[in-house]
């Protein structure tokens, strides 16, 4: 489970920004449903929602996880390989990520500071003890099993990747959480082949998926998961950010009832709303008891509001084992049984730098009261992070000043 992530010099985040899933101190409202109240080191939220104008950096928080996954899943193969970076304004300074998380009832901290040429600093803490640490090519803490290879270790290699490949248990656990337990729910039509095969091989999962889709009032009578006629396909698995070459790919076909029978559409030809909903349904059902972190971008995109509100009840259900980090423009969600510590905002300053803050950060008690709506206060500009629109200028450029 995610505790927090800090980001420095990545995309629109120039200075350090920290996004936290820790629950607010002494907050009791919806404690049993919206938090993992049985976890006490620390108590964590089940979901958080990030609001803010277009192009102000909401998605960049999710992309930080994807970049870390990419770096760990795609190790440098030679000294000439460049590490992938995406710095603020394409500057030449280093990027820093720090993730604190819980897995297997143990607390981990992974710290990475790097540029395109080399890893400057890297550290892994396990239950309060440093188990991996390097500063450039100086290895301050490494397991004995890695001692023979440290002289040949390249400056553009990640120590966490190497340690897990040598079966160093704390590194394996941390690596597995970052690369496999953090899932990006994509709104594209590229569902991973691996996930579809899990449903193909389980009648129980198929029944749950069909019932879930029909309960949401989609006009889908049934579905099939079949092998594609393509000999192979090359995809990027959005669960792991690994490039996959699939020999016998499978595809999802959806059956729609008509007066004279039914017709079948491939998933890729369904409406965007249907694709988004089914992509999310697959993850929710398959990972219902697995304790994953699901990242959902533009949650409300092409979904009816009744659906988004129903899904929120699932995210914050007392039985929920997963966590959710969600970006959205749907302001009505603010007033749908969310605590103040679950509401986050992003806002760019005049230099294009994103500021990230929580509703919990405001000192004025009246702004944090949730006995009346947050939406009205947000629209009134009390929380910042609003879209400032010059209506006259828009009109002039559409109609040419006529």
Secondary structure, 3 states (H helix, E strand, C coil): CEEEEEEECECCECCCEEEECECCCCCCCCHHHHEECCCCCCCEECEEEEECCCCCCHHHHHHHHHHHHHHHHCCCCCCCCCCCCCCHHHCCCCEEEEEEEEECCEEEEEEEEECCCCEEEEEEEECCEEEEEEECCEEEECCHHHHHHHHHCCCCCCHHHHHHHCCCHHHHHHHHHHHHHEEEECCCCCCCHHHHHHHHCCHHHHHHHHHHHHHCCCCCCEEEEEECCCCCEEEEECCCCEEEEECCCEEEEEEEEECCEEEEEEHHHCCHHHHHHHHHHHHHHHCCCCCCEEEECCCCCCCCHHHHHHHHHHHCCCCCCCEEEEECCCHHHHHCCCCHHHEEEEEECCCCCEEEEEHHHCCCHHHHCCCCCHHHHHHCCCCCCCCCCCHHHHHHHHHCCC
